[in-house]
Amino acid sequence: MKPAANHIVHPAPSGIADRVEAIDWTQASADLDAQGCAVLKGLLSPDECRELSALYPDDGKFRSRVVMGRHGFGRGEYKYFSYPLPDLVAELRPLLYAQLYNVANRWNEAMGIEIRYPKSHDAFLRRCHAAGQVRPAPLLLQYGAGDYNCLHQDLYGEHVFPLQVAILLSQPGRDFTGGEFVLTEQRPRMQSRPEVVPLAQGDAVAFAVHVRPMQGTRGFYRVNLRHGVSRLRSGRRHTIGVIFHDAK
């Protein structure tokens, strides 16, 4: 299967580039190192959040739909976007990658992993596509009352970028209650550590996809992370998952 010919089409600037640039990436990197996650406040405006949420019923924007309960993933559903991605997602993906690839390379070096990531997201996608990973992995998730997402990792193939970003599109307390983003970290010979990440509408969380380095008394070792969403008490919740690698 060949990648879509227009997968590198870049949308017109929307102001998101300025918001991404304004984030304190030094603090975000420190938070990623310390906790495995970092909150990126105000990444999208309320109008942009509503625009993306409104795409969910339009099956023409997506390549597949997954009902979580059919696969033991939890309750709720999500859809993987098809190429070309919606403009907002297509613009965010390379902008966020450009801020995170140094963290990814530093983590791999600390963990003794030889893989390094290029500066350009387009170059990384070409690496994915050459290995047969040609299907876009960004997705839009929808939860209703009683829905939840089991702890998991979004891997999808041989080439995995070690960080990803989730953006909350709905407003807590108005659109839904419950439904917190949850991260767990398993250190060797220790019990799992949970992290609940509070987000407002338009906020994003950057987090480790699989493993991250942890400083020990004898150098760095690897800790394993999983993420999910706790049970919604009421309402409806939409989230964008910005995954930087493509899928087989």
N, C-alpha and C positions, 0 to 999 in steps of 0.2 A: 504493500500500500504506500503510495507516495504522499508526502505532506501537501497540504493545500498550497496552491501557487501564491496565494495572497496572504500567507501567514505572517509576512514581515511588513504588511501595510501599516503605517503609523497614522493615527488619527490626528486631527487638528488639535492644537493646544487648548486646554480647558481651564487652566488655572491650577490644576492638580499638581503640576510640576513645582510651582511655588510653595504649595503646602508641604509636599514631600521634602523640599529643600529646607523648609523652616523647622522641621523636626530636629530635636536635639539628638543627633545620631551618636554622639559620644556617650550620652546617658543611655540611649537605647542599647548600644553595644555592651555597656557595663551591666545593664539589667539582663541581657541575654547570657552573658558570662556567669552572672550570679544566680539567676533563677531559671534560665532556659526559655524565658519569654520577656517581651517588652511591649508595653502599651504605646500605641501611636495615636495620640488624641486628635480628633477633628480632621481625620483624613478625608472624609467625604461630607458634603453638605447635606442637609435634610432633603433638598430637592433631588440631589443625585442618588440618595438612598431610595427615595420613592421611585425614581426612574428605573433603577435596577430591580427593585422588588416587583415592579409591574411587568417585568419581562417573563415572570415564571409561567404564566398560562400559554405563552407563545412557543409552541413546540418547534417552530421553525428556527429558533435561536439555539437549539440544543441538539446534541448527537445521541443522547441516551438519558433515560430516567431510571432511577433506582428507588424502589420502595424498601426501606430498611428492614421492615419486619419480615420480608420474604427471605432475607439472607442472614438473619440473626444479628444485624448491625444495631438494632434498637427499634425506635418507632419514629415515623416521619419519612421524608423523602428528599431526594436531591436530583438535580439534572446537570450533566456536563455540557458546557457550551461547545458549540461547533465553531470552526473557523469560517469566516472572520469573526473574531471576538467582538462583543460590544465595545464601542469606542472607549468608555471609561475603564473597562478591564484591560483592553489592549494598551492603553496609555500607562496604567498603573504598573503592569507587570514588569516592563524594563526599567521603569523609574525605581521601583522598590528593589529589584535585583541589583541595580548599580550601587545601592547603599548597603547591601547585605553580602555581596560576594567576598569582600575582604574578611568579614566575620567567618564565613564558610571556609575560606582558605586557612585562616588562622586556627580554627577548630581542627581541621583535618591535619594540619601540621602538628598540633599538640597531641592528637590521638594516634599519630604515626600512620595516617592514611595518606597514600601517595597522590590521590586525585586532587587536582587544582581546577578552579573554575575561571573562565575568561572574564574580562571586564564587561564584555557585551552580552546581553541576554540573547540576541540573535545568534551569536557564535555558540552559545550553550545549546540553543534549540537545534542548531545544525548538528551538533554532537548527538543529541537525542535522536534526531530523525535518521542519521546515518546508521544508528543501531536499531532502527525499526520502531522507535517510539515516536509516532507521528500524530497521535490523537490528543487534542488539547485537554489538559487536566483541570483548568479553572472551572468552578462549579457554583451553583446557586442552590442553597439548602432552604427547605421550608418545614417548619415544625408547627403543630397545633397542640391544643391542650392534651396533656398526658404523654406527649412525644419526648424522646430523648435520643442521644447519640452515644453508643457504647465507646469505651476507650479504644483507640485504634491508632494506626500510623498510615499515612498516605504515601506509599512507595511506588508502585506502578511499573517498575522496570529496573534495568541495570543502572541507568543513569538517574540519580536522585539528587536534587539540590537539597542540602540539609536544613534549610529553613523555609517556612511558608508563612503566609499572612491570612488571617480571617478578619473580615470587616462586618460589624453588626449594622444591619440596615434598618432594623425596627427599633422603636423607642421603648426601653424598659419602663414598666409602670403604666404605660398608656396602651401600647400594642400587645404586650404580654407581661406575665409575671413568671418567676422562676427562670429556667433556661439559662443558667450561668455557664460560661466557658470554664472547663476544668482541665487541668494538666496534672499528670502524675509522673513522678520521677523514681525510677528503681535503681538504687545504688547497690553494688555488690555486697551481699551478706547483711543487708539492712532492709527494714520495712519501707514500703513505698511512701513517698512524700507527696501530698496533694497540694495543688495551688489553684485557687479559685480566682479568676481574673474578672473584675467588674468592668463593664464597658457601657458607654453611652452610645446613642445613635450616631453613626459616622465614625466611631472609634474603631481602631484595628488593633489586633495583637499579632506580633511577630513571634514565632516560636520554633523550637527544634522539631524536625520531622521524626527523627529516629533516635540518634545518640548525640551527646555533646560531651566536651571534656570537663573533668572535675579535677581540681588540684588536690593531690594527696601528699602524704609525707614522703613518698618515693617518686614524685612526679605526677603526671596526669594519668587519669584512668577514664574509662568511658562509662557514662550513665545512660540508661535507656528511658525514653520518654514516650508517653501516649497522651492523646487528647480526646476530649468528648464534650458533650453538653448535658447538663443535668435536666431533670424532668420539668417540662413547662407546666405551671399550675393553671394558666389560663391564656387565651388569646392566640396570636400567631406571630411567629418569629422567622425572619429571613436573614440569611448570612451569605456573603460571598467568600468563597475560598480561593485565594490567589496562590496557586501551586505553580512553581517555576519550571519544573520538568514536564514533558509531555509523556503520554502513556502508550503502551503497546496496544 
